[in-house]
Amino acid sequence: MIDEKRIADFFAELVSIDSPSLEECEMADTLKAKFAEIGVNFTEDHTQEQTGYLAIVEKGEKRASIEAQPNGVMVNYNRCFAKFLMRDLYVQPLNNSNSGTVTQPEADRTHSDLQVRYILLSGDDANYDKGR
């Protein structure tokens, strides 16, 4: 069951954080703490120039999931990204004994808005080695 009050309270907390461009550290730290509370552990990635980003799903969160692929699964670097389910798939049994099934997609895809906000990080804000 979705706790709408908890989501509204969390949203209110996030929008109260001042996060102008290149000064998003407080927002990133807040999100990292909230994710840690629910058992999600992640780090901010960066290049040799110490740049990185933080992605926030702002619209479409009910159909969003976070997917992570470790180095070597698909490409030779770690990837973590938001994935949106546009059309659900259902498995329909063909008889009462479930000896056969047919996979059926939803008749119509979702028409809700989807939005991901990316916060670009640089320098110390993009450094996961400093133990924040």
Order of alpha helices (4+ residues) and beta strands (2+ residues): alpha-alpha-beta-beta-beta-beta-beta-beta
